[in-house]
Amino acid sequence: MGITSLPSTITTFPMPSEVMKQNREVVIAEEIGHGRVLTLNRPNNLNYVSEKVALTLGQKLEKYEKDDNAKFVILKGAGRTFSAGGDLERIYDARDSVLEGVYRIYWLFYHIHTYKKPHIALVHGLSMGGGVGLMAPMKFSVVTEKAFCSTPEANLGYHPDCGLSYILSRLPGRLGEYLGLTGV
């Protein structure tokens, strides 16, 4: 089950003006009534989860978890992609100094998995590796017909990271095993 190309059905969503600015935030945080919306804002990089993104998401999620006015959190991606996972080029280039960043990213996924308030992922376009790790532990994941989810590391002989080997092996009807996404 290898990925050879992206599906031709992935469409481009119009980007708001704040997304198009050069010096933009990596995560846009909005407070709308009792809802909190976090938008991954690196569309030119397929919304990769960098150390800065993980730190910002973690700080916002902790803040919202303690805020009595925040009743739920929505996570979405800007542009045509939800998230293509971790910034593997950065990890490869900084082999020796990347441990703290990887720890921060894994802590973020654990924090999402144990989050106390309702949290929702709005998924469209590509969601790979760590992107699936962001959406899978959410209380709710709303996935459009244009979504494309994958754990390509499983095709390379690695177990899915970001807690996915735990989550996928517990899907109903042994779906994770059927999809070949776990080593069970």
C-alpha positions as CSV (number, residue, x, y, z in Angstrom):
1,M,0.0,0.0,0.0
2,G,2.6,2.6,-1.1
3,I,1.9,6.2,-2.1
4,T,2.9,6.8,-5.6
5,S,1.0,10.0,-6.2
6,L,-1.5,12.3,-4.7
7,P,-5.1,11.8,-5.7
8,S,-6.2,14.1,-8.5
9,T,-9.4,15.1,-6.5
10,I,-7.5,17.3,-4.0
11,T,-8.6,20.8,-4.6
12,T,-7.2,24.1,-3.5
13,F,-9.1,26.1,-1.0
14,P,-9.0,29.9,-1.1
15,M,-6.6,31.3,1.5
16,P,-7.6,34.2,3.7
17,S,-5.5,37.4,3.5
18,E,-3.7,36.8,6.9
19,V,-2.5,33.4,5.5
20,M,-0.9,35.1,2.5
21,K,1.3,37.5,4.6
22,Q,5.0,36.8,4.6
23,N,5.6,37.3,8.3
24,R,2.7,35.3,9.6
25,E,2.1,33.3,12.7
26,V,2.6,29.6,12.4
27,V,-0.6,29.0,14.2
28,I,-3.6,31.4,14.1
29,A,-5.6,31.4,17.3
30,E,-9.2,32.7,17.3
31,E,-11.7,32.9,20.1
32,I,-15.3,32.7,18.7
33,G,-17.9,32.6,21.5
34,H,-17.1,29.6,23.6
35,G,-15.1,27.9,20.8
36,R,-11.4,28.2,20.2
37,V,-10.1,27.7,16.7
38,L,-6.4,26.9,16.0
39,T,-5.3,27.0,12.4
40,L,-2.0,25.5,11.3
41,N,-0.7,28.3,9.1
42,R,2.2,27.0,7.0
43,P,0.4,26.3,3.8
44,N,3.5,26.6,1.6
45,N,5.1,23.9,3.8
46,L,2.0,21.6,3.8
47,N,1.4,22.7,7.4
48,Y,4.3,20.6,8.7
49,V,4.5,20.4,12.5
50,S,7.7,22.1,13.4
51,E,9.1,22.7,16.9
52,K,7.6,26.2,16.9
53,V,4.2,24.9,15.8
54,A,4.3,22.2,18.5
55,L,5.2,24.7,21.1
56,T,2.5,27.2,20.1
57,L,-0.2,24.5,19.8
58,G,0.8,23.1,23.2
59,Q,0.7,26.6,24.9
60,K,-2.7,27.4,23.4
61,L,-4.2,24.0,24.3
62,E,-3.0,24.4,27.9
63,K,-4.4,27.9,28.1
64,Y,-7.8,26.8,26.7
65,E,-7.9,23.7,29.0
66,K,-7.7,26.1,32.0
67,D,-10.1,28.7,30.5
68,D,-13.7,28.2,31.8
69,N,-15.1,30.2,28.8
70,A,-13.5,27.8,26.3
71,K,-16.0,24.9,25.9
72,F,-14.3,23.2,22.8
73,V,-11.3,23.5,20.5
74,I,-11.2,23.1,16.8
75,L,-8.0,22.4,14.9
76,K,-7.7,22.9,11.1
77,G,-5.1,23.6,8.5
78,A,-4.8,26.6,6.2
79,G,-4.7,26.1,2.5
80,R,-5.2,22.8,0.7
81,T,-3.6,20.6,3.4
82,F,-4.5,19.7,7.0
83,S,-0.9,18.6,7.9
84,A,1.8,16.6,6.2
85,G,3.2,15.7,9.6
86,G,6.7,16.4,11.0
87,D,9.3,18.5,9.3
88,L,11.5,15.5,8.3
89,E,14.1,17.7,6.5
90,R,14.7,19.7,9.6
91,I,15.0,16.5,11.7
92,Y,17.5,15.0,9.2
93,D,19.6,18.2,8.9
94,A,19.8,18.7,12.7
95,R,20.3,15.1,13.7
96,D,22.2,15.8,16.9
97,S,20.3,18.9,18.1
98,V,16.7,17.8,17.4
99,L,15.9,15.7,20.4
100,E,14.3,18.5,22.4
101,G,12.1,19.4,19.4
102,V,11.0,15.8,18.8
103,Y,10.2,15.5,22.5
104,R,8.1,18.6,22.3
105,I,6.2,17.3,19.3
106,Y,5.5,13.9,21.0
107,W,4.4,15.6,24.2
108,L,1.9,17.6,22.0
109,F,0.4,14.4,20.6
110,Y,0.2,12.9,24.1
111,H,-1.4,16.1,25.4
112,I,-4.0,16.0,22.6
113,H,-4.7,12.3,23.4
114,T,-5.4,13.1,27.1
115,Y,-7.1,16.5,26.5
116,K,-10.0,17.1,28.9
117,K,-12.2,19.3,26.7
118,P,-14.0,18.4,23.5
119,H,-11.6,18.9,20.6
120,I,-12.4,18.6,16.9
121,A,-10.2,18.2,13.8
122,L,-11.4,19.6,10.5
123,V,-9.5,17.6,7.9
124,H,-9.3,18.4,4.2
125,G,-6.6,17.5,1.7
126,L,-3.5,15.7,2.8
127,S,-3.0,14.4,6.3
128,M,0.1,12.2,6.7
129,G,2.2,10.8,9.5
130,G,2.2,13.4,12.3
131,G,-0.8,15.0,10.6
132,V,-2.8,11.8,11.2
133,G,-1.2,11.8,14.7
134,L,-2.8,15.3,15.3
135,M,-6.3,14.2,14.2
136,A,-6.6,10.6,15.3
137,P,-6.7,11.2,19.1
138,M,-9.2,14.1,18.7
139,K,-12.6,13.5,20.3
140,F,-14.1,14.2,16.8
141,S,-12.5,14.3,13.4
142,V,-14.6,15.8,10.5
143,V,-13.0,14.5,7.3
144,T,-14.1,15.7,3.9
145,E,-14.4,13.5,0.8
146,K,-11.2,15.3,-0.5
147,A,-9.1,14.1,2.5
148,F,-6.2,11.8,1.9
149,C,-4.7,10.1,5.1
150,S,-1.6,8.0,5.2
151,T,1.1,6.8,7.4
152,P,4.0,6.4,4.9
153,E,6.5,5.4,7.5
154,A,4.7,2.0,7.8
155,N,5.6,1.3,4.2
156,L,9.3,1.9,5.1
157,G,9.2,-0.8,7.8
158,Y,8.8,1.7,10.7
159,H,5.9,1.6,13.1
160,P,3.6,4.6,12.9
161,D,4.7,7.2,15.4
162,C,2.9,9.9,17.4
163,G,0.9,7.3,19.2
164,L,-0.6,5.9,16.0
165,S,0.5,2.3,16.6
166,Y,-1.5,2.5,19.8
167,I,-4.6,4.2,18.3
168,L,-4.7,2.3,15.0
169,S,-4.3,-1.1,16.6
170,R,-7.5,-0.4,18.6
171,L,-9.7,0.7,15.8
172,P,-13.1,-1.1,15.6
173,G,-13.1,-4.3,13.6
174,R,-9.3,-4.5,13.5
175,L,-9.4,-1.8,10.8
176,G,-5.8,-0.7,11.6
177,E,-4.5,-4.3,11.0
178,Y,-6.6,-4.6,7.8
179,L,-5.2,-1.4,6.4
180,G,-1.7,-2.6,7.1
181,L,-0.9,0.4,9.3
182,T,0.2,-1.4,12.4
183,G,2.6,-4.2,13.1
184,V,-0.1,-6.3,14.9
